[in-house]
Amino acid sequence: MRRGLAWLTGGLGVAGLVLYRKLRRARAPEPAVEPADELRQKLDAARLREDPGPVPALTDDLETRRREVHERGRAAVEEMGSGSEES
């Protein structure tokens, strides 16, 4: 009697598992849009909205641009240094 009850319980368990898996596959959502594709679309839209602004002149030589960058850096260092002395 116990053996029959064990087989019946096991069979019901297996049948329930098969039914659960079948229902789960039927309800599976369709594959979503790939995150990379979604990001590409957002970047393309942002690029269309952006105004690139003025393009730097190509006639500027490297030495002039380097000098301007160094001057801005020195000015920033001096500004930071003067702020700490006031405290």
SELO-751372 format. One record per atom (N, C-alpha, C, O, CB): residue number from 1; residue in one letter; y, z, x negated. Coordinates in Angstrom, 1 decimal. Last residue first. Glycine has a CB too. Example, Ala and Ser with C-alpha at 12.3 -4.5 7.8 and 13.67 -1.06 7.14 Angstrom:
<atoms>
[2 "S" [-2.2 7.1 -12.8]]
[2 "S" [-1.1 7.1 -13.7]]
[2 "S" [0.0 7.9 -12.9]]
[2 "S" [1.1 8.0 -13.4]]
[2 "S" [-0.6 5.7 -14.1]]
[1 "A" [-5.7 7.8 -13.2]]
[1 "A" [-4.5 7.8 -12.3]]
[1 "A" [-3.3 7.8 -13.2]]
[1 "A" [-3.3 8.5 -14.2]]
[1 "A" [-4.5 9.0 -11.3]]
</atoms>
This chain:
<atoms>
[87 "S" [81.5 4.4 -41.6]]
[87 "S" [80.7 5.5 -41.0]]
[87 "S" [80.9 6.8 -41.7]]
[87 "S" [80.3 7.8 -41.3]]
[87 "S" [79.2 5.1 -40.9]]
[86 "E" [82.7 2.4 -43.1]]
[86 "E" [83.5 3.1 -42.1]]
[86 "E" [82.8 4.3 -41.5]]
[86 "E" [83.4 5.2 -41.0]]
[86 "E" [83.8 2.2 -41.0]]
[85 "E" [80.7 1.3 -44.7]]
[85 "E" [81.7 2.2 -45.3]]
[85 "E" [82.5 3.0 -44.3]]
[85 "E" [82.9 4.1 -44.6]]
[85 "E" [82.6 1.4 -46.2]]
[84 "S" [79.4 -0.5 -43.0]]
[84 "S" [78.7 0.7 -43.4]]
[84 "S" [79.7 1.7 -44.1]]
[84 "S" [79.4 2.9 -44.0]]
[84 "S" [77.6 0.4 -44.4]]
[83 "G" [81.2 -2.7 -42.8]]
[83 "G" [80.8 -1.9 -41.6]]
[83 "G" [80.2 -0.6 -41.9]]
[83 "G" [80.4 0.4 -41.2]]
[83 "G" [79.9 -2.7 -40.7]]
[82 "S" [81.3 -3.9 -45.2]]
[82 "S" [82.5 -3.2 -44.8]]
[82 "S" [82.2 -2.3 -43.5]]
[82 "S" [82.9 -1.3 -43.3]]
[82 "S" [83.6 -4.2 -44.4]]
[81 "G" [78.7 -5.0 -45.3]]
[81 "G" [79.1 -3.9 -46.3]]
[81 "G" [80.3 -3.2 -45.8]]
[81 "G" [80.4 -2.0 -46.0]]
[81 "G" [79.4 -4.5 -47.7]]
[80 "M" [78.9 -7.0 -43.4]]
[80 "M" [77.9 -5.9 -43.2]]
[80 "M" [78.3 -4.7 -44.1]]
[80 "M" [78.1 -3.5 -43.8]]
[80 "M" [76.5 -6.3 -43.5]]
[79 "E" [80.8 -8.6 -44.6]]
[79 "E" [81.1 -8.0 -43.2]]
[79 "E" [80.1 -6.8 -43.0]]
[79 "E" [80.5 -5.8 -42.5]]
[79 "E" [80.9 -9.1 -42.1]]
[78 "E" [79.5 -9.4 -46.9]]
[78 "E" [80.8 -8.6 -47.0]]
[78 "E" [81.1 -7.9 -45.7]]
[78 "E" [81.5 -6.8 -45.7]]
[78 "E" [82.0 -9.5 -47.4]]
[77 "V" [77.4 -10.9 -45.8]]
[77 "V" [77.1 -9.7 -46.6]]
[77 "V" [78.4 -8.8 -46.7]]
[77 "V" [78.3 -7.6 -46.6]]
[77 "V" [76.7 -10.1 -48.0]]
[76 "A" [78.9 -13.0 -44.6]]
[76 "A" [78.1 -12.1 -43.7]]
[76 "A" [77.7 -10.8 -44.5]]
[76 "A" [77.8 -9.7 -43.9]]
[76 "A" [76.7 -12.8 -43.3]]
[75 "A" [80.0 -14.2 -46.8]]
[75 "A" [80.9 -13.6 -45.8]]
[75 "A" [80.1 -12.6 -44.9]]
[75 "A" [80.6 -11.6 -44.5]]
[75 "A" [81.5 -14.7 -44.9]]
[74 "R" [77.7 -15.1 -48.0]]
[74 "R" [78.5 -14.1 -48.7]]
[74 "R" [79.5 -13.4 -47.7]]
[74 "R" [79.7 -12.2 -47.8]]
[74 "R" [79.4 -14.7 -49.8]]
[73 "G" [76.9 -17.0 -46.1]]
[73 "G" [76.0 -15.8 -46.5]]
[73 "G" [76.8 -14.7 -47.1]]
[73 "G" [76.6 -13.6 -46.8]]
[73 "G" [74.9 -16.3 -47.4]]
[72 "R" [79.0 -18.8 -46.2]]
[72 "R" [78.7 -18.1 -45.0]]
[72 "R" [77.8 -16.9 -45.2]]
[72 "R" [78.0 -15.8 -44.6]]
[72 "R" [78.0 -19.0 -43.9]]
[71 "E" [78.6 -19.7 -48.9]]
[71 "E" [79.9 -19.1 -48.4]]
[71 "E" [79.7 -18.3 -47.2]]
[71 "E" [80.2 -17.1 -47.1]]
[71 "E" [81.0 -20.1 -48.2]]
[70 "H" [76.1 -20.9 -48.7]]
[70 "H" [76.3 -19.7 -49.6]]
[70 "H" [77.6 -19.0 -49.2]]
[70 "H" [77.6 -17.8 -49.2]]
[70 "H" [76.4 -20.1 -51.0]]
[69 "V" [76.7 -23.1 -47.0]]
[69 "V" [75.7 -22.0 -46.6]]
[69 "V" [75.9 -20.8 -47.4]]
[69 "V" [75.8 -19.7 -46.9]]
[69 "V" [74.3 -22.6 -46.8]]
[68 "E" [78.5 -24.5 -48.6]]
[68 "E" [78.9 -23.9 -47.3]]
[68 "E" [78.0 -22.8 -46.8]]
[68 "E" [78.4 -21.8 -46.3]]
[68 "E" [79.0 -25.0 -46.2]]
[67 "R" [76.9 -25.3 -50.7]]
[67 "R" [78.1 -24.4 -51.0]]
[67 "R" [78.5 -23.7 -49.7]]
[67 "R" [78.9 -22.5 -49.7]]
[67 "R" [79.2 -25.2 -51.6]]
[66 "R" [75.1 -27.0 -49.5]]
[66 "R" [74.6 -25.8 -50.1]]
[66 "R" [75.8 -24.8 -50.3]]
[66 "R" [75.6 -23.6 -50.1]]
[66 "R" [74.0 -26.1 -51.5]]
[65 "R" [76.8 -29.0 -48.7]]
[65 "R" [76.1 -28.2 -47.7]]
[65 "R" [75.6 -26.9 -48.3]]
[65 "R" [75.7 -25.9 -47.6]]
[65 "R" [74.9 -29.0 -47.1]]
[64 "T" [77.6 -30.0 -51.2]]
[64 "T" [78.6 -29.5 -50.3]]
[64 "T" [77.9 -28.6 -49.2]]
[64 "T" [78.5 -27.5 -48.9]]
[64 "T" [79.3 -30.7 -49.6]]
[63 "E" [75.1 -30.9 -52.3]]
[63 "E" [75.9 -29.8 -52.9]]
[63 "E" [76.9 -29.2 -52.0]]
[63 "E" [77.1 -28.0 -52.0]]
[63 "E" [76.5 -30.4 -54.2]]
[62 "L" [74.3 -33.0 -50.6]]
[62 "L" [73.5 -31.7 -50.6]]
[62 "L" [74.3 -30.6 -51.2]]
[62 "L" [74.2 -29.4 -50.8]]
[62 "L" [72.3 -31.9 -51.4]]
[61 "D" [77.0 -34.6 -48.8]]
[61 "D" [76.0 -34.5 -49.9]]
[61 "D" [75.4 -33.1 -49.9]]
[61 "D" [75.9 -32.1 -49.4]]
[61 "D" [76.7 -34.8 -51.3]]
[60 "D" [77.4 -36.2 -45.8]]
[60 "D" [77.6 -34.9 -46.6]]
[60 "D" [76.5 -34.9 -47.7]]
[60 "D" [75.4 -35.2 -47.4]]
[60 "D" [77.5 -33.7 -45.7]]
[59 "T" [76.7 -38.4 -44.4]]
[59 "T" [77.4 -38.6 -45.7]]
[59 "T" [77.6 -37.4 -46.5]]
[59 "T" [77.9 -37.5 -47.7]]
[59 "T" [78.7 -39.3 -45.4]]
[58 "L" [75.6 -37.7 -42.1]]
[58 "L" [74.7 -38.0 -43.1]]
[58 "L" [75.3 -38.3 -44.5]]
[58 "L" [74.7 -38.4 -45.5]]
[58 "L" [73.8 -39.2 -42.7]]
[57 "A" [76.8 -35.1 -40.1]]
[57 "A" [77.1 -36.4 -40.8]]
[57 "A" [76.1 -36.6 -41.9]]
[57 "A" [75.9 -35.6 -42.7]]
[57 "A" [78.6 -36.4 -41.3]]
[56 "P" [74.8 -33.8 -37.5]]
[56 "P" [75.5 -33.6 -38.8]]
[56 "P" [75.7 -35.0 -39.5]]
[56 "P" [74.8 -35.8 -39.4]]
[56 "P" [74.8 -32.6 -39.7]]
[55 "V" [75.5 -34.5 -34.2]]
[55 "V" [74.5 -34.8 -35.3]]
[55 "V" [75.3 -34.6 -36.6]]
[55 "V" [76.4 -35.2 -36.7]]
[55 "V" [73.9 -36.2 -35.2]]
[54 "P" [76.4 -32.3 -31.6]]
[54 "P" [76.8 -33.3 -32.6]]
[54 "P" [75.7 -33.4 -33.7]]
[54 "P" [75.2 -32.3 -34.2]]
[54 "P" [78.1 -32.9 -33.2]]
[53 "G" [73.7 -32.0 -29.1]]
[53 "G" [75.0 -31.6 -29.7]]
[53 "G" [75.3 -32.7 -30.8]]
[53 "G" [74.7 -33.7 -31.0]]
[53 "G" [74.9 -30.3 -30.3]]
[52 "P" [71.5 -32.4 -27.5]]
[52 "P" [71.3 -32.1 -28.9]]
[52 "P" [72.6 -31.8 -29.6]]
[52 "P" [72.5 -31.2 -30.8]]
[52 "P" [70.7 -33.3 -29.5]]
[51 "D" [71.0 -30.7 -24.6]]
[51 "D" [72.0 -31.6 -25.2]]
[51 "D" [71.9 -31.4 -26.7]]
[51 "D" [72.2 -30.3 -27.2]]
[51 "D" [73.5 -31.3 -24.7]]
[50 "E" [68.1 -30.5 -22.6]]
[50 "E" [68.9 -30.1 -23.8]]
[50 "E" [69.9 -31.2 -24.2]]
[50 "E" [69.6 -32.4 -24.2]]
[50 "E" [68.0 -29.8 -25.0]]
[49 "R" [66.5 -31.7 -20.7]]
[49 "R" [67.7 -31.0 -20.3]]
[49 "R" [68.6 -30.7 -21.4]]
[49 "R" [69.8 -30.5 -21.2]]
[49 "R" [67.3 -29.7 -19.6]]
[48 "L" [64.4 -32.8 -22.1]]
[48 "L" [65.2 -33.7 -21.4]]
[48 "L" [66.5 -33.0 -21.0]]
[48 "L" [67.5 -33.7 -20.9]]
[48 "L" [64.4 -34.2 -20.1]]
[47 "R" [63.2 -30.5 -23.2]]
[47 "R" [63.9 -31.5 -24.1]]
[47 "R" [64.7 -32.4 -23.4]]
[47 "R" [65.8 -32.9 -23.9]]
[47 "R" [62.8 -32.2 -24.9]]
[46 "A" [62.2 -29.3 -20.9]]
[46 "A" [63.3 -28.7 -21.6]]
[46 "A" [64.0 -29.6 -22.6]]
[46 "A" [65.2 -29.6 -22.7]]
[46 "A" [62.7 -27.4 -22.4]]
[45 "A" [60.1 -31.1 -20.3]]
[45 "A" [61.2 -31.0 -19.4]]
[45 "A" [62.4 -30.3 -20.0]]
[45 "A" [63.6 -30.7 -19.8]]
[45 "A" [60.8 -30.1 -18.2]]
[44 "D" [58.5 -30.8 -22.6]]
[44 "D" [59.1 -32.1 -22.3]]
[44 "D" [60.3 -32.0 -21.3]]
[44 "D" [61.3 -32.6 -21.5]]
[44 "D" [58.0 -33.1 -21.7]]
[43 "L" [57.8 -28.1 -22.2]]
[43 "L" [58.6 -28.5 -23.4]]
[43 "L" [59.2 -29.9 -23.2]]
[43 "L" [60.4 -30.0 -23.5]]
[43 "L" [57.7 -28.6 -24.6]]
[42 "K" [56.3 -28.3 -19.9]]
[42 "K" [57.5 -27.5 -19.9]]
[42 "K" [58.4 -27.9 -21.1]]
[42 "K" [59.6 -27.9 -20.9]]
[42 "K" [57.1 -26.0 -20.0]]
[41 "Q" [54.2 -29.9 -20.7]]
[41 "Q" [55.0 -30.4 -19.7]]
[41 "Q" [56.3 -29.6 -19.7]]
[41 "Q" [57.4 -30.2 -19.5]]
[41 "Q" [54.3 -30.2 -18.3]]
[40 "R" [53.0 -28.3 -22.7]]
[40 "R" [53.6 -29.6 -23.1]]
[40 "R" [54.6 -30.1 -22.0]]
[40 "R" [55.6 -30.6 -22.3]]
[40 "R" [52.5 -30.6 -23.3]]
[39 "L" [52.1 -26.2 -21.1]]
[39 "L" [53.2 -26.0 -22.0]]
[39 "L" [53.8 -27.3 -22.5]]
[39 "L" [55.1 -27.3 -22.7]]
[39 "L" [52.6 -25.2 -23.3]]
[38 "E" [50.1 -27.6 -19.7]]
[38 "E" [51.2 -27.0 -19.0]]
[38 "E" [52.4 -26.7 -19.9]]
[38 "E" [53.5 -27.0 -19.5]]
[38 "E" [50.7 -25.7 -18.3]]
[37 "D" [48.3 -28.2 -21.8]]
[37 "D" [49.0 -29.3 -21.0]]
[37 "D" [50.2 -28.8 -20.3]]
[37 "D" [51.2 -29.4 -20.2]]
[37 "D" [48.0 -29.9 -20.1]]
[36 "A" [47.5 -25.6 -22.5]]
[36 "A" [48.3 -26.5 -23.5]]
[36 "A" [49.0 -27.6 -22.8]]
[36 "A" [50.1 -28.0 -23.1]]
[36 "A" [47.3 -27.1 -24.5]]
[35 "P" [46.2 -24.7 -20.3]]
[35 "P" [47.4 -24.1 -20.7]]
[35 "P" [48.2 -24.9 -21.6]]
[35 "P" [49.5 -25.0 -21.6]]
[35 "P" [47.2 -22.7 -21.3]]
[34 "E" [44.9 -27.1 -18.0]]
[34 "E" [44.8 -26.5 -19.3]]
[34 "E" [46.2 -25.9 -19.7]]
[34 "E" [47.2 -26.5 -19.4]]
[34 "E" [44.4 -27.5 -20.3]]
[33 "V" [44.7 -26.3 -14.6]]
[33 "V" [45.3 -27.1 -15.6]]
[33 "V" [45.2 -26.4 -16.9]]
[33 "V" [45.4 -25.2 -17.0]]
[33 "V" [46.8 -27.4 -15.2]]
[32 "A" [41.4 -25.1 -13.5]]
[32 "A" [42.9 -25.1 -13.5]]
[32 "A" [43.4 -26.1 -14.6]]
[32 "A" [42.6 -26.6 -15.5]]
[32 "A" [43.4 -23.7 -13.8]]
[31 "P" [38.6 -26.3 -11.8]]
[31 "P" [39.2 -26.0 -13.1]]
[31 "P" [40.7 -26.1 -13.0]]
[31 "P" [41.3 -27.1 -12.4]]
[31 "P" [38.7 -26.9 -14.1]]
[30 "E" [38.2 -24.7 -8.6]]
[30 "E" [38.3 -25.9 -9.4]]
[30 "E" [39.0 -25.6 -10.7]]
[30 "E" [39.8 -24.7 -10.8]]
[30 "E" [39.0 -27.0 -8.7]]
[29 "P" [36.3 -21.7 -8.2]]
[29 "P" [37.5 -22.5 -8.1]]
[29 "P" [37.5 -23.7 -9.0]]
[29 "P" [36.7 -23.7 -10.0]]
[29 "P" [38.8 -21.6 -8.5]]
[28 "A" [33.3 -21.2 -6.5]]
[28 "A" [33.9 -21.3 -7.8]]
[28 "A" [35.2 -22.2 -7.7]]
[28 "A" [35.1 -23.3 -7.1]]
[28 "A" [33.0 -21.9 -8.9]]
[27 "R" [31.7 -21.0 -4.3]]
[27 "R" [33.1 -20.6 -4.2]]
[27 "R" [33.9 -20.7 -5.5]]
[27 "R" [35.0 -20.3 -5.5]]
[27 "R" [33.1 -19.1 -3.7]]
[26 "A" [29.2 -21.9 -5.2]]
[26 "A" [29.9 -22.7 -4.1]]
[26 "A" [31.4 -22.3 -4.0]]
[26 "A" [32.2 -23.1 -3.7]]
[26 "A" [29.2 -22.4 -2.8]]
[25 "R" [28.5 -19.9 -7.0]]
[25 "R" [28.8 -21.3 -7.5]]
[25 "R" [29.6 -22.1 -6.5]]
[25 "R" [30.5 -22.9 -6.8]]
[25 "R" [27.6 -22.0 -7.9]]
[24 "R" [28.0 -17.8 -5.2]]
[24 "R" [29.1 -17.7 -6.2]]
[24 "R" [29.5 -19.1 -6.8]]
[24 "R" [30.7 -19.3 -7.0]]
[24 "R" [28.6 -16.8 -7.3]]
[23 "L" [25.9 -18.7 -3.8]]
[23 "L" [27.1 -18.5 -3.1]]
[23 "L" [28.3 -18.5 -4.1]]
[23 "L" [29.4 -19.0 -3.8]]
[23 "L" [27.1 -17.3 -2.2]]
[22 "K" [24.0 -18.7 -5.8]]
[22 "K" [24.2 -19.9 -5.1]]
[22 "K" [25.6 -19.8 -4.4]]
[22 "K" [26.4 -20.8 -4.5]]
[22 "K" [23.1 -20.3 -4.1]]
[21 "R" [23.9 -16.0 -6.5]]
[21 "R" [24.3 -17.0 -7.5]]
[21 "R" [24.7 -18.3 -6.9]]
[21 "R" [25.7 -18.9 -7.3]]
[21 "R" [23.2 -17.2 -8.5]]
[20 "Y" [22.9 -14.9 -4.1]]
[20 "Y" [24.2 -14.5 -4.7]]
[20 "Y" [24.7 -15.5 -5.6]]
[20 "Y" [25.9 -15.9 -5.6]]
[20 "Y" [24.1 -13.1 -5.4]]
[19 "L" [20.4 -16.1 -3.9]]
[19 "L" [21.4 -16.3 -2.9]]
[19 "L" [22.8 -16.0 -3.4]]
[19 "L" [23.7 -16.7 -3.2]]
[19 "L" [21.1 -15.5 -1.6]]
[18 "V" [19.1 -14.9 -6.2]]
[18 "V" [19.3 -16.4 -6.0]]
[18 "V" [20.4 -16.7 -5.0]]
[18 "V" [21.2 -17.6 -5.3]]
[18 "V" [17.9 -17.0 -5.6]]
[17 "L" [19.3 -12.2 -5.4]]
[17 "L" [19.9 -12.7 -6.6]]
[17 "L" [20.2 -14.2 -6.6]]
[17 "L" [21.2 -14.6 -6.9]]
[17 "L" [19.1 -12.3 -7.9]]
[16 "G" [17.7 -12.2 -3.1]]
[16 "G" [19.1 -11.8 -3.0]]
[16 "G" [19.9 -12.3 -4.2]]
[16 "G" [21.0 -12.7 -4.1]]
[16 "G" [19.2 -10.3 -2.9]]
[15 "A" [15.2 -12.9 -4.2]]
[15 "A" [15.8 -13.8 -3.2]]
[15 "A" [17.3 -13.4 -3.1]]
[15 "A" [18.1 -14.4 -3.0]]
[15 "A" [15.1 -13.6 -1.9]]
[14 "V" [14.8 -10.6 -5.9]]
[14 "V" [14.9 -12.0 -6.5]]
[14 "V" [15.6 -12.9 -5.5]]
[14 "V" [16.5 -13.7 -5.9]]
[14 "V" [13.6 -12.5 -6.9]]
[13 "G" [14.6 -8.6 -3.9]]
[13 "G" [15.6 -8.6 -4.9]]
[13 "G" [15.9 -9.9 -5.6]]
[13 "G" [17.0 -10.3 -5.8]]
[13 "G" [15.2 -7.5 -6.0]]
[12 "L" [12.4 -9.5 -2.4]]
[12 "L" [13.7 -9.4 -1.8]]
[12 "L" [14.8 -9.4 -2.8]]
[12 "L" [15.9 -10.0 -2.6]]
[12 "L" [13.8 -8.2 -0.8]]
[11 "G" [10.5 -9.1 -4.4]]
[11 "G" [10.7 -10.5 -3.8]]
[11 "G" [12.1 -10.5 -3.2]]
[11 "G" [12.8 -11.5 -3.3]]
[11 "G" [9.6 -10.9 -2.9]]
[10 "G" [10.5 -6.4 -4.8]]
[10 "G" [10.9 -7.3 -5.9]]
[10 "G" [11.2 -8.6 -5.4]]
[10 "G" [12.2 -9.3 -5.9]]
[10 "G" [9.7 -7.3 -6.9]]
[9 "T" [9.7 -5.5 -2.2]]
[9 "T" [11.0 -5.1 -2.7]]
[9 "T" [11.4 -6.0 -3.9]]
[9 "T" [12.6 -6.4 -3.9]]
[9 "T" [11.0 -3.6 -3.2]]
[8 "L" [7.1 -6.6 -2.2]]
[8 "L" [8.0 -7.0 -1.2]]
[8 "L" [9.5 -6.7 -1.6]]
[8 "L" [10.4 -7.5 -1.5]]
[8 "L" [7.7 -6.2 0.1]]
[7 "W" [5.9 -5.4 -4.4]]
[7 "W" [6.0 -6.8 -4.4]]
[7 "W" [7.1 -7.3 -3.4]]
[7 "W" [7.9 -8.1 -3.6]]
[7 "W" [4.7 -7.5 -4.1]]
[6 "A" [6.0 -2.7 -3.5]]
[6 "A" [6.7 -3.1 -4.7]]
[6 "A" [6.9 -4.6 -4.8]]
[6 "A" [8.0 -5.0 -5.2]]
[6 "A" [5.9 -2.6 -5.9]]
[5 "L" [4.4 -2.9 -1.2]]
[5 "L" [5.8 -2.5 -1.0]]
[5 "L" [6.6 -2.9 -2.3]]
[5 "L" [7.7 -3.3 -2.1]]
[5 "L" [5.9 -1.0 -0.7]]
[4 "G" [1.9 -3.4 -2.5]]
[4 "G" [2.5 -4.4 -1.5]]
[4 "G" [4.0 -4.1 -1.3]]
[4 "G" [4.8 -5.1 -1.2]]
[4 "G" [1.8 -4.3 -0.2]]
[3 "R" [1.6 -1.1 -3.9]]
[3 "R" [1.7 -2.3 -4.6]]
[3 "R" [2.3 -3.4 -3.7]]
[3 "R" [3.2 -4.1 -4.2]]
[3 "R" [0.3 -2.8 -5.1]]
[2 "R" [1.3 0.8 -1.9]]
[2 "R" [2.4 0.9 -2.8]]
[2 "R" [2.6 -0.4 -3.5]]
[2 "R" [3.8 -0.8 -3.7]]
[2 "R" [2.3 2.0 -3.8]]
[1 "M" [-1.2 0.0 -0.8]]
[1 "M" [0.0 0.0 0.0]]
[1 "M" [1.3 0.0 -0.9]]
[1 "M" [2.2 -0.7 -0.6]]
[1 "M" [0.0 1.2 0.9]]
</atoms>
